[in-house]
Structures are given as structure tokens and as C-alpha cells.
Amino acid sequence: MYSEREVDGDRILWRSASGASTVIPADGCLDVILHDDVVRVAGPSTRWLQTRADGDTPTIGIRFAPGAANALLGIALAELRDDDVLAADVLGRRAAARIADQLRRSARSSFIGTDALTVDVPDWVAAVRRSARLAQPVSALITELGWSERRLRRGMSATFGYGYATLVRLERARRAQALLTRGASLADAAFRAGYADQPHLTREFDRLVGITPGQFAAAAKRSIELPSGSSTVA
């Protein structure tokens, strides 16, 4: 069983118990995950991934929205893109132990208590997210920020772990998934989400979602849960 709760606009606390291995669509987020007393960091996802089954022990995690985790980890997130590493290797053993304790207490107290994972997100990150949701060209974004394209590229690599074009693709796939979940046809979802055509939608789903648009729509129709965000990587 999978459940989640929004802590704030940049963090979601989630729990998975007795869950089978499943495919998780890419969402550009970073997760800090506790399972069997081991804390791991699943880096920003830019392609679908396959989770491990939970087994007898629940998995607890906190998901950071795109661009939100850099201040916590203190490293360029491009180093962790589509990777899965021990938190102790990134944060140090003491910090990883504090995070593990916070996640355990959060699970016991209705998802309350994530102070060890509080983040201060720069203002420009919100502007980038908004621009990507609107699929604005990079030229419009750098004009809004007053930055050079090189500065944006370096900032995106460090803070998001990938480039602006990738974030636009992730947001477009998110729109398509939402449309298909609400019952839109494949052609309508492709058009309204901003794809060139239906084959374009299919190609992007192959990389980002891990199943075809038709399979996703059928699963949504059957009310099969497909949680967004990273979990423990196989």
C-alpha cells in the first residue's frame, strides 16, 4: 500500500508497505529513502525506473520537487542524476543517521517531523518551474531572470540535475499523464500536452513513463495506482 502527504510545496513524505516492484515514471524529483534502516538518495529522475518490492519492512521516503534538494545535499545534483547512492556517502554518517531518525518518527506520528530535511529554495527555481510548465522557450526564461544562457545551464545542472529542456519534457509528460488519467483520447492528450503528434507522445512515454500511452490509459481506467516520484531503485 502506498500513501503520501504533502509537507509543503517542495516536499512530499511517502510510505510504501507490502508493495510489489513497480515502474515509476520520471518526474525530475529527488528522493531520500529509508528501508531496512538504510538511508539512500535516489537522484533526480529523467527516465523511468523499476522499484524493489518492500518485503516485510515498509519503505519511507521524502520527495523533493525539482530544484529543491540542492541546498540540503550541498553538491551539484547532476552528479546524482538517475543514480541511487547511500546517503552516508553524500551527507556523511551523522547526517544520514539524523535523517533516518526523522523519517522513523515521521512514520510513527502521522507524517509529522521532517525538520532535518527542511530546505530553502532559491526564488529563481520557482520561475524556472513556472516557465517549464508553460513550455516557454529558454530565451523567454533567461530574459525574465536577466541571466545568460550559460548561467542558466550551470544553475540548472547544479540545482536541478538536468537542463531546462529536460524539465520542459518532464512537465509535458506530466500533463499527458494527467489528461490520460482524466479519460482523454491518445490523440487529444498528445495535442493538448504539446506533442508534435501521437508517435511523439509514444516515444516520450517509452523513455519517461516506462509503458505506452495506451497501457497508461488502460491502467488509469482500471484505477491501478501508478505513484509519481522515485522509490528504491532495483
C-alpha positions in Angstrom: 0.0 0.0 0.0 1.3 3.4 -1.0 0.4 6.7 0.7 1.8 10.2 0.6 1.3 13.6 2.3 2.5 17.0 1.2 4.7 18.6 3.8 5.0 21.9 1.9 5.2 23.0 -1.8 8.7 21.4 -2.1 8.4 18.2 -0.1 6.2 15.1 -0.1 6.5 12.5 2.6 5.5 9.0 1.4 5.3 5.5 2.7 5.1 2.1 0.9 4.3 -1.1 2.7 4.0 -4.6 1.2 4.3 -3.1 -2.2 5.3 -5.1 -5.2 8.0 -4.0 -7.6 6.6 -1.4 -10.0 7.5 1.1 -12.7 7.8 4.7 -11.6 7.6 7.5 -14.2 10.4 10.1 -14.3 9.4 13.3 -12.6 12.7 15.2 -12.1 12.4 14.8 -8.3 15.0 13.6 -5.8 14.1 11.2 -3.0 15.7 10.4 0.3 14.6 6.9 1.2 14.7 4.8 4.4 14.4 1.0 4.1 15.7 -1.7 6.5 17.5 1.1 8.5 19.5 2.1 5.4 19.1 5.7 4.0 19.6 6.1 0.3 19.4 9.0 -2.1 17.6 8.5 -5.4 18.9 11.3 -7.6 16.8 13.4 -10.0 15.0 11.1 -12.3 14.9 11.8 -16.0 13.9 8.3 -17.1 11.5 5.7 -15.7 12.8 3.3 -13.1 11.8 0.0 -11.5 11.4 -0.1 -7.8 12.2 -3.0 -5.5 9.4 -4.8 -3.6 9.1 -3.6 0.0 9.3 -7.0 1.6 8.4 -7.2 5.3 9.7 -3.7 6.1 7.9 -0.5 5.0 9.8 2.0 2.9 9.6 5.6 4.0 10.8 8.5 1.8 10.7 12.2 1.3 10.4 13.5 -2.3 11.9 16.9 -3.1 10.4 18.8 -6.0 12.6 19.7 -9.0 15.3 22.1 -7.9 14.6 21.8 -4.1 17.2 19.4 -2.8 20.5 21.1 -3.8 20.6 23.2 -0.6 20.2 20.1 1.5 22.8 17.9 -0.2 25.3 20.7 -1.0 26.5 19.1 -4.2 25.7 19.6 -7.9 22.7 17.3 -8.5 23.9 16.4 -12.0 26.3 14.1 -10.1 23.3 12.1 -8.9 21.0 12.2 -11.9 19.3 8.8 -12.4 21.5 7.3 -9.7 20.9 5.7 -6.4 23.6 6.1 -3.6 24.0 5.7 0.1 23.0 8.9 1.9 26.1 8.5 4.2 28.3 8.7 1.1 26.7 12.1 0.2 25.8 13.7 3.5 28.0 11.9 6.0 27.1 9.2 8.5 25.9 11.6 11.2 23.5 13.5 8.9 22.3 10.2 7.4 21.6 8.9 10.9 19.6 12.1 11.8 17.6 11.8 8.7 16.8 8.1 9.4 15.6 9.1 12.8 13.4 11.8 11.5 11.8 9.5 8.9 11.2 6.8 11.5 9.5 9.4 13.8 7.5 10.8 10.9 6.1 7.4 10.1 5.1 6.9 13.8 3.4 10.3 14.1 1.2 10.6 11.1 3.9 12.0 8.9 5.0 14.8 11.2 8.5 15.9 11.9 10.8 16.5 8.9 13.0 19.3 10.3 16.2 17.5 9.3 15.0 17.8 5.7 13.9 21.4 5.6 15.2 23.2 2.5 15.4 26.9 1.5 14.7 27.0 -2.2 16.0 30.0 -4.3 13.4 32.3 -5.8 14.7 31.7 -9.4 13.8 28.0 -9.1 10.1 28.9 -8.9 10.4 31.0 -12.1 12.1 28.0 -13.9 9.3 25.6 -12.8 6.6 28.0 -13.9 8.3 28.6 -17.3 8.7 24.9 -17.9 5.0 24.2 -17.0 4.1 26.8 -19.7 6.6 25.3 -22.1 8.1 28.7 -22.6 11.3 28.9 -24.8 14.6 29.3 -23.0 15.0 32.7 -24.5 11.9 34.0 -22.6 13.2 32.5 -19.3 16.6 34.0 -19.4 15.1 37.4 -20.3 12.8 37.0 -17.2 15.7 36.1 -15.0 18.1 38.6 -16.5 20.7 35.7 -16.9 22.8 34.5 -19.7 22.1 31.1 -21.2 25.3 29.8 -19.8 24.4 30.9 -16.3 21.0 29.2 -16.6 22.7 26.0 -17.9 25.1 25.9 -15.0 22.4 26.7 -12.4 20.1 24.0 -13.8 22.8 21.4 -13.7 23.7 22.2 -10.1 20.3 22.8 -8.7 18.0 20.5 -10.8 20.5 18.0 -12.0 19.5 18.4 -15.7 18.8 21.1 -18.2 15.8 23.3 -18.9 14.8 21.3 -22.0 14.6 18.2 -19.9 12.4 19.9 -17.3 10.0 21.0 -20.1 9.9 17.4 -21.4 9.1 16.1 -17.9 6.3 18.7 -17.4 4.9 17.8 -20.8 4.8 14.1 -19.9 3.1 15.0 -16.6 0.4 16.9 -18.5 -0.2 14.0 -20.8 -0.4 11.6 -17.9 -3.0 13.8 -16.2 -5.0 14.1 -19.4 -5.0 10.3 -19.9 -6.0 9.8 -16.3 -9.0 12.0 -16.8 -10.0 9.9 -19.8 -8.7 11.9 -22.8 -8.0 10.0 -26.0 -4.4 9.4 -27.0 -4.7 11.9 -29.9 -6.3 14.5 -27.7 -3.7 14.0 -24.9 -0.9 14.3 -27.4 -2.3 17.6 -28.8 -3.2 19.2 -25.6 0.0 18.3 -23.8 2.1 19.8 -26.6 3.4 16.9 -28.5 4.0 17.1 -32.3 1.9 14.1 -32.9 0.8 10.7 -31.3 4.1 8.9 -32.2 6.0 11.7 -30.5 3.9 11.0 -27.3 4.6 7.3 -27.6 8.4 7.9 -27.9 8.5 10.2 -24.9 6.4 7.7 -22.8 8.8 5.0 -23.7 11.7 6.9 -22.1 9.9 8.8 -19.3 7.0 6.7 -18.2 8.1 3.1 -19.0 4.8 2.0 -20.6 3.0 3.0 -23.7 0.3 5.8 -23.5 -2.3 3.1 -24.3 -1.1 1.0 -21.3 -1.1 4.0 -19.1 -4.6 5.0 -20.1 -5.9 1.4 -19.5 -4.3 1.3 -16.1 -5.8 4.6 -15.2 -9.2 3.4 -16.3 -8.9 0.3 -14.1 -7.9 2.6 -11.2 -4.5 0.9 -10.9 -2.2 3.1 -8.8 0.8 4.5 -10.5 2.5 6.7 -7.9 4.6 9.5 -9.2 8.2 10.0 -8.0 11.1 7.9 -7.1 11.4 5.0 -4.8 14.0 2.4 -4.1 15.8 1.6 -7.3 16.2 -2.0 -8.4 
